[in-house]
């Protein structure tokens, strides 16, 4: 079956006139009639019958028409795809709380698989500022936010994010900390403790976390004199493990990736207010997802990695 025959069939069905259809297709009437007769012979059904007012579709023709249009739409989409320039670059931004979570191994795998594609991975304080709807220069952003902010960013993105984990921020302490034995932690409990942060998160005045108001209160209730800036997340973990007067904020269940948590060298105590519950979301352009198979593959790989993590660590405390 030739696609041209489908095109002739659709044009004639819409025109309901052989003369008008032939003009639109720049064909002679005998040529159009012959092509359609061959098409009917090939598929074994009659598609049209003549009336005084023109050409009318048979029942079989009415059934085939929408399917023929769909096939032609696919063909046009394939042609448009072939005209698009190949994707040159993907930018991925992750919050600095998650430098080693999910993405590095996936990015390495994709770099090996697509050596001509530049995949840039950046750790930063505010990944949300890089949200983009662009399909030609795709951007993926990974960060935690509450439901209200997720809706705001989804509107900015133009589509909903992929929710990777649903969890909450917890107070991470050593087993020797007085907080470790508590069922939950209040702001009052934190007054005599030291908050340990990576140095790039110390500027809390700029709202470095995309968090709920309740978690911002944790920062607001801690004086500068009781904030300790260290070089990296690994240094945060090391200091909290060593000193029972310190604590850190960490997202549960992603914090289970730390070996110190698995070995019970650190304890993640919930806060006593529900508003610390948030989701780790992957924001991406739906337009880019539909246009570029590699974006689809990348988003699906990240989603699968999150599901694998949950299957291993999500159910146990």
C-alpha positions as CSV (number, residue, x, y, z in Angstrom):
1,X,0.0,0.0,0.0
2,X,1.3,3.4,-1.0
3,X,0.9,6.4,1.3
4,X,0.0,8.5,-1.7
5,X,-3.2,6.4,-2.1
6,X,-4.1,7.2,1.5
7,X,-3.6,10.9,0.8
8,X,-5.8,10.7,-2.3
9,X,-8.5,8.9,-0.3
10,X,-8.5,11.4,2.5
11,X,-8.6,14.4,0.2
12,X,-11.5,13.0,-1.8
13,X,-13.4,12.1,1.3
14,X,-13.1,15.6,2.6
15,X,-13.8,17.2,-0.8
16,X,-16.7,14.9,-1.7
17,X,-16.0,15.8,-5.3
18,X,-13.6,14.1,-7.8
19,X,-13.1,17.4,-9.7
20,X,-12.3,19.4,-6.5
21,X,-10.0,16.7,-5.1
22,X,-8.1,16.3,-8.4
23,X,-7.5,20.1,-8.4
24,X,-6.2,20.0,-4.9
25,X,-3.9,17.1,-5.7
26,X,-2.8,18.5,-9.1
27,X,-4.0,15.4,-10.8
28,X,-6.3,14.7,-13.7
29,X,-9.7,13.2,-12.8
30,X,-8.9,9.9,-14.7
31,X,-5.6,9.5,-12.8
32,X,-7.3,10.1,-9.4
33,X,-10.1,7.7,-10.2
34,X,-7.7,5.0,-11.4
35,X,-5.5,5.4,-8.2
36,X,-8.5,5.0,-5.9
37,X,-9.9,2.0,-7.9
38,X,-6.5,0.3,-7.5
39,X,-6.6,1.2,-3.8
40,X,-10.0,-0.3,-3.3
41,X,-9.0,-3.4,-5.2
42,X,-5.9,-3.8,-3.0
43,X,-7.8,-3.6,0.3
44,X,-10.8,-5.5,-1.0
45,X,-13.6,-3.0,-0.1
46,X,-15.5,-0.2,-1.8
47,X,-14.8,3.2,-0.2
48,X,-17.1,5.5,-2.2
49,X,-20.3,5.5,-4.1
50,X,-21.6,8.2,-6.4
51,X,-24.8,10.2,-5.8
52,X,-26.3,13.1,-7.6
53,X,-24.7,15.5,-5.1
54,X,-21.3,14.0,-5.3
55,X,-19.1,11.3,-3.8
56,X,-20.2,9.7,-0.5
57,X,-18.2,7.4,1.8
58,X,-19.4,3.8,2.2
59,X,-19.6,2.4,5.8
60,X,-16.2,0.8,5.2
61,X,-14.8,4.2,4.0
62,X,-16.2,5.9,7.1
63,X,-14.4,3.4,9.3
64,X,-11.1,3.6,7.4
65,X,-11.0,7.4,7.1
66,X,-9.9,8.3,10.7
67,X,-7.3,5.5,10.6
68,X,-6.0,6.8,7.3
69,X,-5.7,10.3,8.7
70,X,-3.8,9.0,11.7
71,X,-1.3,7.2,9.5
72,X,-0.7,10.4,7.5
73,X,-0.2,12.3,10.8
74,X,2.4,9.8,11.8
75,X,4.1,10.3,8.4
76,X,4.1,14.0,8.8
77,X,5.5,13.7,12.3
78,X,8.3,11.4,11.1
79,X,9.2,13.9,8.4
80,X,9.2,16.8,10.9
81,X,11.4,14.8,13.2
82,X,13.9,14.2,10.4
83,X,14.2,17.9,9.8
84,X,14.9,18.7,13.4
85,X,18.6,19.2,14.4
86,X,20.0,16.5,16.6
87,X,20.1,17.2,20.3
88,X,23.5,18.6,21.3
89,X,23.2,19.3,25.0
90,X,21.2,18.4,28.2
91,X,21.6,20.5,31.4
92,X,20.8,18.8,34.7
93,X,20.6,20.7,38.0
94,X,20.3,19.1,41.4
95,X,20.1,20.6,44.9
96,X,23.3,20.5,46.8
97,X,21.7,18.2,49.4
98,X,21.7,15.4,46.8
99,X,25.0,15.5,45.0
100,X,25.5,11.7,45.0
101,X,21.8,10.6,44.9
102,X,20.4,8.7,41.8
103,X,21.9,10.9,39.1
104,X,25.7,10.4,38.9
105,X,25.6,6.7,37.9
106,X,22.8,7.4,35.4
107,X,24.6,10.4,33.9
108,X,27.8,8.3,33.5
109,X,25.9,5.6,31.7
110,X,24.3,8.0,29.3
111,X,27.6,9.8,28.6
112,X,29.0,6.4,27.6
113,X,26.0,5.5,25.5
114,X,25.7,9.0,23.8
115,X,29.3,10.2,23.4
116,X,28.3,13.1,21.1
117,X,25.7,14.5,23.5
118,X,27.0,17.0,26.1
119,X,25.3,16.2,29.5
120,X,26.1,18.8,32.0
121,X,25.5,18.1,35.7
122,X,25.5,21.0,38.1
123,X,25.0,21.0,41.9
124,X,23.5,24.3,43.2
125,X,21.4,25.9,45.9
126,X,18.4,26.8,43.7
127,X,17.8,24.4,40.9
128,X,14.3,25.8,40.5
129,X,15.7,28.9,38.9
130,X,16.8,26.9,35.9
131,X,13.4,25.4,35.1
132,X,12.8,25.8,31.4
133,X,10.2,24.8,28.8
134,X,12.7,24.7,26.0
135,X,12.6,21.6,23.8
136,X,15.8,22.6,21.9
137,X,17.9,23.0,25.0
138,X,16.4,20.6,27.6
139,X,16.8,21.2,31.3
140,X,16.1,18.7,34.1
141,X,16.0,19.9,37.7
142,X,15.9,17.8,40.9
143,X,14.9,19.2,44.3
144,X,12.6,18.9,47.2
145,X,9.5,21.0,47.6
146,X,6.1,21.0,49.3
147,X,2.8,20.5,47.5
148,X,2.1,24.3,47.2
149,X,5.5,25.1,45.7
150,X,5.3,22.0,43.5
151,X,2.2,23.5,41.9
152,X,3.8,26.8,41.4
153,X,6.8,25.3,39.7
154,X,4.6,23.0,37.6
155,X,2.9,26.0,36.3
156,X,6.2,27.6,35.4
157,X,7.4,24.4,33.8
158,X,4.2,23.9,31.8
159,X,3.6,20.4,33.1
160,X,3.7,18.4,36.4
161,X,7.0,17.0,37.7
162,X,7.8,13.3,38.2
163,X,7.6,12.6,41.9
164,X,10.5,10.4,42.8
165,X,10.2,10.2,46.6
166,X,7.6,11.2,49.1
167,X,9.1,11.9,52.4
168,X,10.1,14.5,55.0
169,X,13.0,16.4,56.4
170,X,14.3,14.9,59.7
171,X,16.8,15.8,62.4
172,X,19.9,13.8,61.9
173,X,21.9,13.2,65.1
174,X,24.4,10.7,66.6
175,X,23.0,8.0,68.9
176,X,24.7,9.7,71.8
177,X,22.6,12.9,71.3
178,X,19.8,13.7,73.8
179,X,17.6,14.1,70.7
180,X,18.1,10.5,69.6
181,X,15.8,9.0,72.2
182,X,12.9,11.4,71.4
183,X,10.0,10.2,69.3
184,X,10.0,13.7,67.7
185,X,11.9,16.9,67.9
186,X,10.5,20.4,68.5
187,X,12.1,23.8,67.9
188,X,12.6,24.1,71.6
189,X,14.7,20.9,71.6
190,X,17.1,22.5,69.1
191,X,17.9,25.6,71.0
192,X,21.0,24.2,72.7
193,X,22.3,22.3,69.6
194,X,24.5,23.3,66.8
195,X,23.2,23.1,63.2
196,X,25.8,21.7,60.8
197,X,25.5,22.8,57.1
198,X,27.7,22.6,54.0
199,X,29.3,26.0,53.5
200,X,27.2,26.6,50.3
201,X,24.0,26.4,52.3
202,X,24.9,28.8,55.1
203,X,23.2,31.7,53.4
204,X,19.7,30.9,54.7
205,X,18.6,34.5,54.3
206,X,18.4,33.8,50.5
207,X,16.0,30.9,51.1
208,X,18.6,28.4,49.9
209,X,16.1,25.5,50.4
210,X,12.9,25.2,48.4
211,X,11.2,24.2,51.6
212,X,8.0,24.8,53.5
213,X,7.6,27.6,56.0
214,X,7.9,25.3,58.9
215,X,11.4,24.1,57.8
216,X,12.4,27.7,57.3
217,X,11.5,28.3,60.9
218,X,14.1,25.7,61.9
219,X,16.7,27.9,60.3
220,X,15.2,31.1,61.7
221,X,15.2,29.7,65.2
222,X,18.9,28.9,65.1
223,X,21.3,31.8,65.7
224,X,24.4,32.3,63.5
225,X,26.6,31.5,66.5
226,X,25.1,28.0,66.5
227,X,25.6,27.3,62.8
228,X,28.6,25.4,61.7
229,X,29.8,25.6,58.1
230,X,31.8,22.6,56.7
231,X,33.1,21.8,53.3
232,X,30.6,19.2,52.0
233,X,27.8,16.9,52.9
234,X,30.2,14.1,53.8
235,X,31.8,16.5,56.3
236,X,28.4,17.2,57.8
237,X,27.8,13.5,58.3
238,X,31.3,13.1,59.9
239,X,30.8,15.9,62.4
240,X,27.3,15.0,63.4
241,X,28.4,11.4,64.0
242,X,31.3,12.6,66.2
243,X,29.6,15.3,68.3
244,X,26.3,14.7,70.1
245,X,25.6,18.4,70.4
246,X,25.2,18.8,66.7
247,X,22.4,18.0,64.3
248,X,21.8,18.3,60.5
249,X,18.7,18.4,58.3
250,X,18.4,15.5,56.0
251,X,15.6,14.3,53.7
252,X,14.0,10.9,54.5
253,X,14.1,8.3,53.0
254,X,17.0,9.5,50.8
255,X,19.2,9.7,53.9
256,X,19.2,5.9,54.0
257,X,21.8,6.0,51.3
258,X,24.4,6.9,54.0
259,X,26.3,4.0,55.3
260,X,26.4,5.7,58.7
261,X,22.6,5.4,58.9
262,X,22.6,1.8,57.8
263,X,25.2,1.0,60.5
264,X,23.1,2.9,63.1
265,X,25.8,5.5,63.6
266,X,23.3,8.2,62.9
267,X,19.6,8.5,63.9
268,X,17.0,10.4,61.9
269,X,14.4,11.8,64.3
270,X,11.1,13.2,62.9
271,X,10.1,16.7,63.6
272,X,6.9,17.3,65.6
273,X,5.1,19.1,62.9
274,X,3.6,17.7,59.7
275,X,4.7,20.5,57.4
276,X,8.2,19.1,56.9
277,X,6.6,16.5,54.6
278,X,7.7,17.1,51.0
279,X,8.5,15.4,47.8
280,X,11.7,15.0,45.8
281,X,10.6,16.0,42.3
282,X,12.2,15.8,38.9
283,X,11.0,18.8,36.7
284,X,11.4,18.5,32.9
285,X,9.8,19.9,29.8
286,X,7.1,17.8,28.4
287,X,7.8,19.3,25.0
288,X,11.4,18.1,25.2
289,X,10.2,14.7,26.5
290,X,7.9,14.3,23.5
291,X,10.5,15.5,20.9
292,X,13.7,13.7,22.1
293,X,13.8,10.0,22.8
294,X,16.9,10.4,24.8
295,X,15.0,12.7,27.2
296,X,12.3,10.1,27.6
297,X,15.0,7.5,28.3
298,X,16.7,9.7,30.8
299,X,13.6,10.6,32.7
300,X,12.5,7.0,32.8
301,X,15.9,5.9,34.0
302,X,15.8,8.4,36.9
303,X,12.3,7.3,37.8
304,X,13.3,3.6,37.7
305,X,16.3,4.3,39.9
306,X,14.1,6.0,42.5
307,X,11.7,3.0,42.4
308,X,14.7,0.7,42.9
309,X,15.9,2.8,45.9
310,X,12.4,2.6,47.4
311,X,12.2,-1.1,46.9
312,X,15.5,-1.5,48.8
313,X,15.1,1.1,51.5
314,X,11.6,2.6,51.5
315,X,9.8,0.3,53.8
316,X,12.2,-0.1,56.7
317,X,12.9,2.5,59.3
